[in-house]
Amino acid sequence: MKTTNYLFLTLLVFFLGLSSLAAKEVSKITGTVTDQNGAPVPYANVALIEAEGNGLIDGAVSDEEGVFLIESVKSAKVQLVVSSIGFKSFSSEAFELNPGMEKDFGAIKIEDEMTGLEEVTVQSTRPEITIEPDKTVINVEGTVMAEGSNALDVIGRSPGVFIDQEGTINLNGRSGVVVMINDRPTYMSATDLAAFLRSMPADNIKSIEVINNPSARFDAEGAAGVINIQLKKNTVDGFFGNVQLGGQYNGLWSPNTGVAINVKKGKWTSNANLNYNEYAHFNDLDINRNFTLENGISNFNQHSRITSRPKTLFFSGSTNYELNEKHNLGLNVQASTSDDSNNSSSLTEITNPGEADLNFMESINEANGDRERFFANFHYDGKLDTLGTKISSDVDFTRMNASSESLLTNSFWTGQNQNAGFENQILNLNEMYYNIFTAKVDFVKPLKNGSTVETGLKGSWVKSDNDLDLQRAEEDAPFEPDPNSNRFIYNENVLAAYATYKGKFSEKVSFQAGLRGEYSDIRGNSVTLEEVNTQEYFNLFPSAFIQHKVSDNYQIVYNANRRITRPNYRLLNPFIYYIDALTSEQGNPGLKPQYSNNFEMNHVVKGAYQFNIGYSETVDAFMQVFMQDQEARTTTTFTDNFDKTKNINFRAIVPVDITKWWGTSNMVQVNHNRFKSQIGDDLLDNAQTSFMMRTQHNLNLPAGFKLELVGMYLGPQIWGQGSIEGFGWVEAGVTKSVMKDKLSISVNGTDLFRTQVIYADVDFANIDTNFRQYRSNQGVRFTLRWRFAQGESFRVKSNSGSTEERNRLD
């Protein structure tokens, strides 16, 4: 079924979920939330809670002036509860809520809260970072970059996070991060995820949770940790949403637009997002390779420009139905279609020992690809008693179809007479599809002593089919089949169970311990080569967290866990893909999962400064390997398992408020990486200490303008066989809201001084290669966003799935 049909069916199901209500007499509860100085507190949570039983009756979020309105048709004895990050909660006296009543609480003052045992709040100009036993929470809403940036930009400014030029997310110097939205994984390949996050306005984000060492509740997948994006709680009964229009220019023009709509009627709460995004970019790449021959050195000096313009149309929608106050059902669907035109041209100058004339190779690669993706999640959540016993379940289905076609034309000649050379062509046709089915159930049981037990089961079943057809043609001859063509079928079944226990050793020390077990059954079938590879294994993944309040001014959080990262499905296919006539990439059906043991200790001093020390050791780590054939003068890259990698890191976060209108957040991170592995006949044993620094400045300027400046520097580092020189860049953004904050205008500049240039080299065994790369990072982005709202306050419940398998597609 085509994606357009999926979109139509999705919208149909979505809007059929809305039902009309009979008119009822509405009660109105109003007030204004302020701090102890009388300043308004925006986005505070305001709720009517049952005076007996603590069940939620209705709720709202205060606006930017701290004003809130709760409308309800219910009758109960209730309390008004107000809470916000960095403030003590407020609870009113109990009162009777009756239809038609009006009650104004006036100004409700809530006081600043210095951290207690369960969480630590780092305060600068306002509460920004919260530290909990198993995660760090970064408050995003209200910043200038959130106004004018996308989700990928904002994630890249989280502690310990770095986004490389391909859009891959790295955490604490390690790749393999699992990205979630509202506690649910995103079910996308790295390529699709980067495109999706670029299309998501950062203005929709409330906070970002960085989970360096996830607990047993999370899938064991992802050696580097988890990043969980929490979207803002939407607050309108009837209708709420926003429309955005923008674009970026970085030498190429890229438009983007999107609309978000939320609807509530009765027991139905629903939301939908539709985004269109283009991300045109070019990559200037210079590669210099030396090959040692018997009679001297042969040098290949290559200059390339790769231009890409991926276009993505993405829809997501969810609807939730409350069976009663304790049980609800929900459906979430996603559908996307994308196409990418990718054109590259390169010219290689070749010098050979003993030859006076230069040899030339020109390669032109014209490629087009498209993907269609559909995802559906059905979920149930239930509260079984007033103590907080809960059960939840998810059933997910994902399907993706992808096809690509590329034509590589190579021309060879000597000296200045280009017409005297010869030409060949390589045609690459690739068809892929993936089916993923998962099911899980989770159970949470609070105990009378204040501790909590959580347990769950999960199963996932994956099937992929990848058909690669290669054809070659010499000069004007017809295309002939290439023996490297291959069809690869992959099946993976994973069954998992976990249990965690959360409690306290004392009033100052709390803890959480868990254990997850996963059984994997994997079969890879290379149909063309008639080769079958099977893997079957069972693993245990323990985790532990301890939070210690040493004093009112000093907190320590310890955590440790074991993780697994399974290979990307595509990497297991024994394909060969030609970049040019002498450079190729190939798959590795023998690629094994990588396992990592992770430890972390986070210190928080005076509720404002963080000092983090971490250690990670990974066995069978994924690394890109370069191999050269000196005689044929060809280069092949593939992903292989390194025997062992180690990472020791230190991170410090220091927020400083220079004035009332100028606040800063500053971070420095030091990483010591060691890579050790046998590669062919040679032993690789590289180690280096590198560092990363970031400073972020937020300024409230006259006339309502807001400015944010970000400076970033990465010191020299190693990565497997290669080493990378240090580089840095500066970004800036300014925003202005008009029409009573309904319309916001943002302008963002990236890589202002064009300094995000990467120099790297590989000098190992017989490989002598260096690179220079610049990927059109300098640019300017414009965004207009209009917000609209009508109706009473409410919260949209959003679920988006329960597995991580989708992250391994590519």
Secondary structure, 3 states (H helix, E strand, C coil): CCHHHHHHHHHHHHHHCCCCCCCCCCEEEEEEEECCCCCECCCCEEEEEECCCCCEEEEEECCCCCEEEEEECCCEEEEEEEECCCECCEECCCEEECCCCEEEEEEEECCECCCCCCCEEEECCCEEEEEECCEEEEECCCCHHHHHCEHHHHHCCCCCEEECCCCCEEECCECCEEEEECCEECCCCHHHHHHHHHHCEHHHEEEEEEECCCCCCCCCECCCEEEEEEECCCCCEEEEEEEEEEEEECCCEEEEEEEEEEEEECCEEEEEEEEEEECCEEEEEEEEEEEEECCEEEEEEEEEEEEEEEEEEEEEEEEEEECCCCEEEEEEEEEEEEEEEEEEEEEEEEECCCCCCCEEEEEEEEEEEEEEEEEEEEEEEEECCCCCCEEEEEEEEEEEEEEEEEEEEEEEEECCCHHHCEEEEEEEEEEEEEEEEEEEEEEEEECCCCCEEEEEEEEEEEEEEEEEEEEEEECCCCCEECCCCEEEEEEEEEEEEEEEEEEECCCCEEEEEEEEEEEEEEEEEECCCCEEEEEEEEEEEEEEEEEEEEECCEEEEEEEEEEEECCCHHHHCCCEEEEECCEEEECCCCCCCEEEEEEEEEEEECCCEEEEEEEEEEEEEEEEEEEEECCCCEEEEEEEEEEEEEEEEEEEEEEEEEECCEEEEEEEEEEEEEEEEEECCEEEEEEEEEEEEEEEEEEECHHHCEEEEEEEEECCEEECCEEECCEEEEEEEEEEEECCCCEEEEEEEECCCCCCCEEEEEEECCEEEEEEEECCCCEEEEEEEEEEEEEECCCCCCCCCCCCHHHHCC
